[in-house]
């Protein structure tokens, strides 16, 4: 019987990494790409929404790298997943958007260190594409949900239509909050 050299490792998937109150009735999910200017522009909008709805909204970022347009988006997403393994997803997430013009593999390693990632094998994991299937799973789920471009938002699993400005997202979240109040008090699952 051949001995497998590959180790089975448990990878924390992006869909389980949330920001905000984990018990919040409203889930805001963004499918995005770290090289996208449009996604970078909505980053402060999301932060403002989380402040505005303190405790009522939780946020999740899912990877949808547009590799035809952005040659470093896939590796950047993998780096974010790698950082998530040490609880440093959000720190890495912000650095990747801040420095979206410089997302080479060596830069990703440096950003990971800056974000607080201590994994000595981080660069090797990037080179070996350890997290590529995890990112691909996000992409495929997005495709299944009808995502075609980034950023695409979902509020309580319903696609958000329109420009993702603060005012437009507030209107949609307010509607979702009203709808959540009308439904039974049973906990909603994201």
C-alpha positions in Angstrom: 0.0 0.0 0.0 1.5 3.4 -1.0 2.1 5.8 1.7 0.7 9.3 1.0 3.1 12.2 1.8 0.2 14.7 1.8 -1.2 15.7 5.2 -4.9 16.2 5.7 -5.2 19.6 7.2 -8.3 21.2 8.4 -8.7 24.6 6.6 -10.9 27.3 8.1 -13.1 28.4 5.2 -13.8 32.0 4.5 -17.6 31.4 4.9 -16.9 30.8 8.6 -15.0 34.1 9.2 -17.4 36.9 10.2 -16.9 40.5 11.4 -19.4 41.9 13.8 -21.9 40.3 16.2 -22.1 36.5 15.4 -25.7 36.6 16.6 -26.8 39.5 14.3 -30.0 39.0 12.4 -28.6 40.5 9.3 -25.8 39.0 7.3 -24.0 41.0 4.7 -21.8 38.9 2.4 -19.5 40.4 -0.2 -18.0 38.5 -3.1 -14.9 40.4 -4.0 -11.4 40.5 -5.5 -8.3 42.1 -3.8 -7.1 43.8 -7.0 -10.5 45.4 -7.7 -10.7 49.2 -7.2 -14.4 48.9 -6.9 -14.0 46.4 -4.0 -11.4 48.7 -2.3 -13.8 51.6 -2.6 -16.6 49.7 -0.7 -14.3 48.7 2.2 -14.9 51.9 4.1 -18.6 51.7 3.3 -18.8 48.2 4.9 -16.9 49.5 8.0 -19.3 52.5 8.2 -22.3 50.0 7.9 -20.9 47.9 10.8 -20.6 50.9 13.0 -24.0 52.3 12.0 -25.8 48.9 12.7 -23.6 48.0 15.7 -24.5 44.5 16.8 -27.3 44.1 14.2 -25.2 43.2 11.1 -22.4 40.7 10.6 -20.1 40.8 7.6 -18.4 38.1 5.6 -16.0 38.5 2.7 -15.9 35.7 0.1 -13.3 35.4 -2.6 -14.2 35.9 -6.3 -10.8 36.6 -8.0 -11.3 37.8 -11.5 -8.1 36.1 -12.7 -8.7 37.1 -16.4 -8.3 40.7 -15.3 -6.2 40.5 -12.1 -3.2 38.2 -12.2 -2.5 38.4 -8.5 -6.0 38.2 -7.2 -6.0 34.4 -6.7 -2.7 34.4 -4.6 -3.9 37.4 -2.6 -7.1 35.5 -1.7 -5.0 32.5 -0.8 -2.9 34.7 1.5 -6.1 35.9 3.2 -7.2 32.3 3.8 -3.7 31.5 5.1 -3.9 34.4 7.5 -7.4 33.3 8.6 -5.8 30.0 9.9 -4.2 32.1 12.7 -7.2 34.4 13.2 -5.6 37.3 11.2 -8.0 37.4 8.3 -9.3 40.9 8.8 -5.9 42.4 9.4 -4.7 40.7 6.2 -7.9 41.7 4.3 -7.3 45.4 5.0 -3.6 45.2 4.1 -4.4 43.5 0.8 -6.8 46.2 -0.2 -4.4 49.0 0.9 -1.6 47.6 -1.1 -3.6 46.1 -4.0 -1.1 47.4 -6.6 1.7 45.2 -5.1 0.5 41.7 -4.5 3.4 39.5 -5.5 4.1 36.4 -3.5 7.1 37.9 -1.6 5.0 41.0 -0.8 2.2 38.7 0.5 4.6 37.0 2.9 5.6 40.4 4.2 2.0 41.5 4.6 1.3 38.3 6.5 4.1 39.0 8.9 2.8 42.6 9.3 -0.7 41.3 9.9 0.6 39.1 12.8 0.8 35.8 11.0 3.5 33.7 12.6 3.4 30.6 10.3 7.0 30.0 9.2 5.7 28.0 6.2 3.5 30.8 4.9 5.6 31.4 1.8 5.8 27.7 1.1 2.1 27.4 1.4 1.6 30.3 -1.1 4.0 28.6 -3.6 2.4 25.2 -3.1 -1.1 26.7 -3.5 -2.2 25.1 -0.2 -5.4 27.3 -0.1 -6.2 27.4 -3.8 -9.1 25.0 -3.5 -10.6 26.9 -0.6 -10.6 30.1 -2.7 -12.0 28.1 -5.7 -14.8 26.9 -3.5 -15.8 30.5 -2.8 -15.6 31.3 -6.5 -17.8 28.4 -7.5 -20.4 29.2 -4.8 -20.5 32.7 -6.1 -21.0 31.5 -9.6 -23.8 29.2 -8.4 -25.4 32.3 -6.7 -25.2 34.3 -9.9 -22.2 36.4 -9.1 -20.6 37.7 -12.3 -18.7 40.8 -11.2 -17.3 42.3 -8.0 -18.3 43.6 -5.6 -21.5 41.6 -5.3 -23.4 41.8 -2.0 -25.9 39.5 -0.4 -28.1 40.6 2.5 -29.5 37.6 4.3 -28.7 35.5 1.2 -30.6 37.8 -1.1 -28.6 39.5 -3.9 -28.3 43.2 -3.4 -29.2 45.1 -6.6 -27.8 48.6 -7.3 -24.7 50.6 -6.6 -23.2 49.5 -3.2 -23.2 53.0 -1.7 -23.7 53.6 2.0 -27.2 55.0 1.4 -28.3 52.2 -0.9 -27.1 49.5 1.4 -28.7 51.2 4.4 -32.1 51.1 2.6 -31.7 47.5 1.8 -30.5 46.5 5.3 -33.4 48.5 6.9 -35.8 46.5 4.7 -34.1 43.3 5.8 -34.3 44.3 9.5 -38.1 45.0 9.1 -38.5 41.7 7.4 -36.5 39.9 10.1 -38.7 41.4 12.8 -41.9 40.2 11.1 -40.5 36.6 11.0 -40.6 34.3 13.9 -38.0 35.0 16.6 -36.2 31.7 15.6 -32.5 32.5 14.9 -31.7 33.0 11.3 -28.6 31.2 9.9 -26.2 32.7 7.5 
